[in-house]
Amino acid sequence: MSILVSAAVLITVAYARPFVHYAQFEWQETWLDGAYTHAWLAIAVLAWLVYRAGGQDFRLRQARASWTAWGLLGLGATTKFAAVLLGHATLDGLSLVPLLLGLSGVLLPDEAARRLRFPILFLLAIVPVPNLVIDLLTGPMRGWQASGVASLFQVAGVPVTRAGYSLLLGDGAGVRELVISSGCSGIRSLVALSALAALLGHLQGLPPGRHLLLMAAGVAVVNAANFARISATALAALHWPAPTVTDVHDAAGLVVLPVMVAALVWTARRLEPEGRVSHA
């Protein structure tokens, strides 16, 4: 046991400082401003999840660790080494997940390691995905929103023309352009609501199939809420000057946020199997 503890301590010490640097970098680049501004809250939730799992009472394991635990530990260490060589921030953050899963499996009894599995996986909520993936998501999302709002306005008899990710509102000399930027695609809400759906499914004790269904519901909720927000902004652009339109856009964002959270919580409650006691 002393050899295992010594190995774990050495690995932890070796990787502690690089992970602190990674957290400082992401805090400045994405956690304070970007699609991951929810990260500070996710970190607090992570700490609560560890406490809820009984992290304050864990004891070191006495039996030999499985090869799976050692394999995860090696995978995490190798991934971290590759991230440093490549200078890849996302890979850097992702390496923490198998590293901690492996460490928990090596040092803790199987039941304790199992209870820590979701809190460790929840770290994925604060690891930014590559910009390429963000771009692949925001493009279709912007297109769907522009097409949907244009169709709605045309049915309502409002003069509107879609031009890519822009909406040309009105006719004649009074045409106004509303551009649906990447920030208005709903990507921030999608990232945050996906993390919330994963958390709610865990707390409700949903089986895997229903957990995935809740995640899918989160995507639908985000798109519906963002559609309403862009529709309200476009309607404002038809009648009011740009500063007022900006105010409407911001106010709509504040309104749809609690609505999205409430809708997701309601869905999670509805998906909970009958007769099962909630884990929340």
N, C-alpha and C positions, 0 to 999 in steps of 0.2 A: 504493500500500500504506500509506503514511503516513496518508492520509486515513481509510482503514478502521480502522487501529489507533487513531487519535485518536478516531474515533466510538465504537468499542468501549470505550475507556477512559472516555470521558465518560458513556456509558450505565451502565457498571459502577459508577462513582463515584456517579452520581446515584441508583442503586438500592441500593447497598451498605448505607447506613444504615437505610433503611426495612426491608430484609430482616433486618437484625440485630434491629430492634425486633420484627418478626414472630416471629422465632425465640425471643426472650426471652418474648414473650407466650405462645406455644404451649408453651414449656418449663414455665411455671408452670401453665397451664390444662389441658393434656392430656398432656404428655410425662412429667410426674412422677406424675400420678394420673389414670387414665382408660384408654380403649381404645388409647392410643398410648404406653404405657409402654415399648414396644419401640423407640421412636424413637432413643434414644441408641445402641443397638446398630446400628440401620439406618444411622445417620450414619457409624459406624465402617466398616460394610460398604461404604457408598458411597465412602468414601475409598480403600478397598482395591480396589474395582472400577475407579476412575479410574487407580490405580497399575497394576493388572493390564492395563488397556487401553493402557498405554504413555504415560500422561499426562506422565511426567517427561521424555519425549524428543520431545514434539510440536514441530513447527516451524511458523512462519506460512506460510499458503498464498501462492503466487505468482500463481495464476490468478484470474480474476474469480469472485466468489461467485455462486451461483445465485439466481434470484428467490425460490425456495422458502426459502432461508436468510434472505434479507432479509424475506420475509413473516412467518416465524416470529419474527424479532427484533421486527418491528413489532407483531405480535400480543401478544407478551409485554409489551412496553412499554405498549401500550394497555390490556391486561388489568390490569396493575399500577396504572395511572392510575385505571381504573374502580374497582378494589378500594379505593383510598385515598378516593375520593369517596364510595363507598357504605359504607365502614367494614366490609367483608366479609372476614373472616379467611381463609376457605377460598379465595376468589378471589385473595386476596393470595398465598397459598402456591402455588396453581396457576400463577400468572403466571410463576413462576420457571422452569417447565419449557420453555415455548416460547421464553422469553428466552435460556436457556442453549443450547437446540438451535440457535437462530438465531445466537448468538454463535459457537458452535463451527463452524457452517457458513460463516460469514463469514470467520473468522480462520484456520481450519485446513484442511489438505488434505482432500479428500473421504474418504479412507480413515480418517484420524484422527477426523474428525467421525462417521463411521459407528461406529467402535469406542467412542465416547463416548455413543452414542445410548441404550443400555440403562442405564448409570450415571445419566444425567440423568433418564430415565423412572423410575428407581428412587426418585427423590425423592417420587413419589406415595405411597410407603409411609409417609411421615411427615407428609403433609398431611391433617389431619382433615377428614372430610366433614361437611356440615351436620347438626345434631342431628335435623332432620326426617328425613333419610335413615336415621340410626341408629335412630330410633323406628320407622320403617317396617320395618326389618329385625328389631329385637328383639321386636316384637309377635308376628309369626308364629313366630319361633324359640322364644319362651317357650310359645306355644300348642302347638307340636309336641312340646316336651319334656314339658309337663304331660300331654298326651293320651297320649303313648307310655308314660310311667312309670305312669300310671293303668291303662292296658290291661295292661301287664306284671304289675302287682300283682294285678289282678283275675283274670288267668289263673292266677296262683300261689296264689289263694285268700286274698290279703291284703285286709282290708277297707279300701277307699279310695274316696273320692268326689272328682271334679274339680269345682272351682268357679272357673272362669276360669283365672287363672294360679296358683291355689292348689290344694294337695292336702290333703284332710281324711283323715287316717290314723287307723285304729282305729274302734271303735264304742262306743256308750254314753257314759258319762261320761269315758272316757279318750281322746276324740278329740283329735288334735293337728293343727295347721295348719302346712303347709310352703308358704311363698310363694316362687315362682320370680321373683326380681326381675330388673330389666334387666341388672344386673351378672352374674347367673347364667345369662343367656341364651346365653352363648358368644360374644358379639360381640367381646370382646377377643381371644379365640383365633382367631376368624375373620379379623380384621384382620391379626394377626401371621402366621398360617399362609398367608394369601393372599400376603403379601410374601415369605415363605419359598418358596412354590411358584413365584412369578415368578423368584426368584433361582436356585433349583435348575434350573428349565427352561432358564434362560440358560446356566448353567454346564455343563449336560449337552448343550447344543446341540440341544435338541429342536425339531423343526419346529413351525410355528404350531399345527397341529391337535392335536398331542400336548401342546404347552405348555398349551393351553386345557383339555385333558383332565386334566392335572395340577392345574390350578387348581380344576376341578370336584371332583377327588378330595380336595383340601384341604377343601372345604366339607363333603363327606361324612365325612371324618375328624373334623372339629371337632364335627359333630352327634352322631356316634357316641360320641366321648369325653365330651362334655357329658352325653349321656344316661346313660352309666355313672356319671358323677359325681353327678348328681341322684338316680339310683336308690340309690346307696350312702348318700347323705345322707338320703333318705326312709326307708330301712331303719333307719338309726341313730335317726331321729326316733321310730320306733315303740317303741324299747326304752330309750333313754337320755335324760338331761336335756339341756336346750338348750346348755349349755357344751360338753358332749361332742359334740353334733351339729355344732357349729361347728368343733370340732377335726377331726372326720371330713371335713367339707366342705373344709377347708383342706388336709388331708393328701391327699385325693382329687385336688385340683387339682395338687399337686406330683407325684403319680403319673402322671396322664394327660398332663402336658406332654411329658415325654421320649417317651412312647408315641406321641403325635401326631407329633412330629418324626421319630421312627424310621419310622413308617408312611409319612410323606410322602417321606422319603429312599428308602425301599424302592420306593415307587411310581415315583419319578423314575428309578431304576435300571431298573425293569422296562419303562418307556416308551422308554428309549433305543434307537434303531434298531440292529439287529444289524450288527456290522462297523464301527460308527462309534466312533472314539476319543473318550473323554470329554474335555470342555474343562475339567473341574474340576481 
